Structure formats: C-alpha cells, structure tokens
C-alpha cells in the first residue's frame, strides 16, 4: 500500500536509570535525507541510527532527535585532582610565606578550591553498549512513524483513486460527444453547400468524403485508450508494496499529454470545458504524488 512521506513518530524507555527518548519527524523529499541530533558524547551512534533507519524508510527528509537523560541513573561523574598543579601551588605558597614572613595556614579544603585543581569528568558508557539500549527505542519510534505514513498514504490513495474515476467519466463523456460533433458538422456543411449552390442538388458522395475527413481528424480513440491505460497503470502502482513515488510521475506526464492532444483535435466549447477540468484534476494528482514514498 502507498505510504506518505509525512509523519511523526516517538518512543521512550528507561534502561539502567537512563531515560532514552527518540523523536522522528518526516516530510516529503526527493531522496532519503536524515538530520540526526545526538548527544555529543555519543556521536558514534549516528552511523548505527542512519543505517537502521535506511533499512525501514526509502524516501523523505527526516529529523531524528535522540535524548539521553541520566538524572535518575547512578552518578557517572568522577572527581579528579591535578596533583602536579597542586604541588606547584604549594611550592609557590611556601616561597611567598618564607619571603614575606607570612603564616602558611593552607588546609585541604583551601587547596581544593584553587583554580583548575579539581575537575569533574563524565564517565560515558561505551557507545556499542549504549546502542543496545537505544536500538529498541529507535525501532519503536520508526514503527510509530510508519503507522502515520501508512494512514496518510491510505487517504492519498482513496482520494487519487476517486480522481482517476472522475477522469474516466470525463473522458467517456468526451468520447460520446465526438459522434455528435460529426453529425453537427455534417448538417452545417450541407446547409453551407446548399446555400452556395443556390438550391442545386448536393453531391452526397463529396459531402460524405468531407465528413469522413473531419471525423478522422477528430478521432480520439487512441488517446482515450492510452489515457485509460496510464490511469490503470497509476492505480496499479499505488497498490504496490514497494516505494513507488519516484516512478509514477511519468504516468501523470503521459496523461497530461493525451489530454492536450484531445484538446487540440476537438475545438468544441463543451469539450474544452471538460479538458480544462481534466487538466485541473491531473495537476491535483501530480501535487499529491509528490508526497508519496
């Protein structure tokens, strides 16, 4: 079934006290494009995320947001003391005390407040270990996104199928109009000839020949068949299980070409109005298929 390229999916889970949240927003795009926002410490996960998503999504512009909340996890911060820097501080304090006769009342709490002596570092989990926790959440978010894309795709298919049926009806009405146009042309031509001949007998054979030439010029049987064929091909493609967005634009172009040919062959006001309606419907379908995966 056809899928839309528009949708949103999200999922969240807690693993070892870490809250993992994945959000994916998708809009239409000619190809598959991914923009991933990942915590700096886990940028290595980007390749895993891109590889996985590309196996599930064929087209669309995706914004993927991975958030890792460690607030409920055990502390992962480590206190480090730069002992070399601290020794330099103490040497300088001792030298100043001796030089100026000052009392050296340095305590442990005092030196630990000296600039850059104490630092905090985050003990990040191994990226491969974190991926094992992130992947199930990412999979759930992608599944949620696909459900939305399928629902929107179903609505697209229903609307396009209805438009294709309208196209068939309008083309059938044009095809039914052609014999009427031929008869109307025959009547008008006869009256014109009779007027020119001033009441003399009309050459029926010549009249029929002219009408036959006109009928041949306005014949649209081939265009009607091809138009129906392109419409059927488009409808069949919409039922395919694989992504078809990149391949169905040609059917729309061919349908538009056949309608233009019909318009050029038949210069009738009623037909012209129907042709304009057909072109409008085909343009609406063309816009809709831009959002099909």
SVG drawing of the C-alpha trace seen along z (x, -y; Angstrom):
<svg xmlns="http://www.w3.org/2000/svg" viewBox="-33 -40 95 45">
<polyline fill="none" stroke="black" stroke-width="0.4" points="0.0,0.0 1.2,-3.5 2.8,-5.4 3.0,-9.2 6.4,-10.8 4.8,-13.0 4.6,-11.8 5.9,-11.8 7.0,-9.0 8.3,-8.9 9.2,-6.4 10.7,-6.5 12.1,-3.9 14.2,-3.7 17.3,-1.5 19.6,-1.3 18.2,-4.6 18.8,-6.3 15.7,-7.7 16.1,-7.2 13.8,-9.3 13.7,-9.2 11.6,-11.5 11.4,-11.4 9.7,-14.0 9.3,-13.3 8.4,-15.5 8.5,-14.9 11.8,-14.9 13.1,-13.7 15.5,-11.3 16.2,-10.0 17.8,-12.7 18.5,-12.4 19.4,-15.1 20.3,-13.5 20.7,-15.4 22.6,-13.2 24.4,-14.0 28.0,-14.9 29.4,-12.1 27.5,-9.5 28.0,-10.8 29.3,-7.4 25.7,-6.2 24.9,-8.3 26.1,-5.7 24.1,-3.0 21.0,-5.2 21.3,-6.1 22.0,-2.5 19.0,-1.2 16.5,-3.9 17.6,-3.5 16.5,0.2 13.0,-0.9 12.4,-4.2 13.0,-4.7 12.3,-8.5 11.7,-11.6 13.5,-14.2 13.9,-13.0 14.8,-15.0 15.9,-12.5 16.3,-13.6 18.0,-11.3 17.8,-12.5 19.6,-10.7 18.6,-11.7 20.9,-10.5 19.2,-12.3 17.8,-9.1 20.9,-7.0 23.7,-6.3 26.3,-9.1 28.6,-8.8 30.9,-11.7 34.4,-11.4 36.4,-13.9 40.0,-14.3 42.7,-16.3 45.6,-17.7 48.4,-16.8 51.1,-18.3 49.3,-21.7 48.6,-21.4 52.3,-20.8 53.2,-23.9 50.6,-25.9 52.0,-24.7 55.6,-25.4 54.7,-28.9 52.7,-29.4 55.7,-28.2 58.1,-30.5 55.8,-33.5 55.4,-32.6 59.2,-32.5 59.9,-35.6 57.3,-37.8 57.2,-36.1 53.5,-35.1 51.8,-32.3 51.1,-29.4 47.6,-28.3 46.8,-26.2 44.2,-23.4 43.0,-20.6 39.7,-22.4 41.5,-25.5 43.8,-24.0 40.9,-22.1 39.2,-25.4 42.2,-26.7 41.6,-27.2 41.8,-24.1 43.0,-21.8 39.7,-19.9 37.8,-18.8 34.7,-16.7 34.6,-14.3 31.6,-12.3 32.2,-8.6 30.3,-7.8 29.0,-4.4 30.6,-2.5 28.9,-3.5 28.3,0.1 26.7,0.8 24.5,-2.3 23.4,-1.3 21.9,1.9 19.7,-0.2 18.9,-2.8 18.0,-0.5 14.7,0.9 13.6,-2.7 14.6,-3.8 12.7,-0.8 9.6,-1.7 9.8,-5.3 10.3,-4.2 7.3,-1.9 5.2,-4.7 6.3,-6.9 5.5,-4.2 2.0,-3.8 1.3,-7.5 2.8,-7.4 0.6,-4.4 -2.5,-6.1 -1.8,-9.3 -0.9,-7.1 -4.3,-5.3 -6.1,-8.7 -3.9,-9.7 -4.8,-6.5 -8.5,-6.9 -8.5,-10.5 -6.4,-9.7 -8.5,-6.7 -11.6,-8.8 -9.9,-11.4 -8.9,-8.7 -12.5,-7.5 -13.6,-11.1 -11.1,-11.3 -12.5,-8.1 -16.0,-9.5 -15.0,-12.8 -13.1,-11.1 -16.1,-8.9 -18.3,-12.0 -15.8,-13.5 -15.7,-10.2 -19.5,-10.2 -19.5,-13.8 -17.4,-13.0 -20.2,-11.3 -22.5,-14.2 -19.8,-16.6 -19.6,-14.7 -23.3,-14.8 -23.4,-18.5 -20.6,-19.1 -22.4,-17.2 -25.6,-19.2 -23.7,-22.5 -21.7,-21.6 -24.8,-20.5 -26.5,-23.8 -23.4,-25.8 -23.1,-23.9 -26.8,-24.2 -26.6,-28.0 -23.6,-28.2 -25.3,-26.1 -28.4,-28.2 -30.8,-25.2 -28.9,-22.9 -28.5,-19.2 -25.7,-18.4 -23.1,-15.8 -23.7,-13.3 -20.5,-11.4 -18.4,-14.6 -20.3,-15.6 -19.7,-12.2 -16.0,-12.4 -15.6,-15.8 -17.4,-14.5 -15.2,-11.4 -12.1,-13.5 -13.3,-15.6 -14.2,-12.5 -10.8,-11.1 -9.1,-14.4 -11.2,-14.4 -10.9,-10.7 -9.6,-10.3 -9.9,-6.5 -6.1,-6.1 -5.8,-8.9 -8.7,-7.5 -7.2,-4.1 -3.8,-5.4 -5.2,-7.7 -7.1,-4.8 -4.0,-2.7 -1.9,-5.3 -4.7,-5.7 -4.8,-2.0 -1.1,-1.7 -1.0,-4.5 -3.8,-2.9 -1.9,0.4 1.3,-1.2 -0.4,-2.7 -1.3,0.8 2.4,2.0 4.1,2.9 7.4,1.2 8.1,-2.5 6.8,-3.9 6.9,-7.7 9.9,-8.2 8.4,-6.1 4.8,-7.3 5.4,-10.9 5.8,-9.6 2.2,-8.3 1.0,-11.8 3.0,-13.4 1.7,-11.0 -1.9,-11.5 -1.5,-15.2 0.0,-14.8 -3.0,-12.7 -5.5,-15.3 -3.6,-18.0 -3.8,-16.0 -7.6,-15.5 -8.0,-19.3 -6.0,-20.1 -8.2,-17.7 -11.6,-18.8 -12.4,-22.5 -15.8,-22.3 -16.7,-24.5 -18.2,-21.7 -15.1,-19.5 -12.8,-22.4 -14.5,-22.9 -14.1,-19.2 -10.5,-19.2 -9.8,-22.1 -11.4,-20.1 -9.3,-17.1 -6.1,-19.2 -7.0,-20.6 -7.6,-17.1 -4.4,-15.7 -2.5,-18.6 -4.0,-17.9 -2.9,-14.3 0.6,-15.4 0.8,-17.5 -0.4,-14.7 2.1,-12.1 4.9,-14.4 4.2,-13.2 4.3,-9.5 7.2,-7.5"/>
</svg>
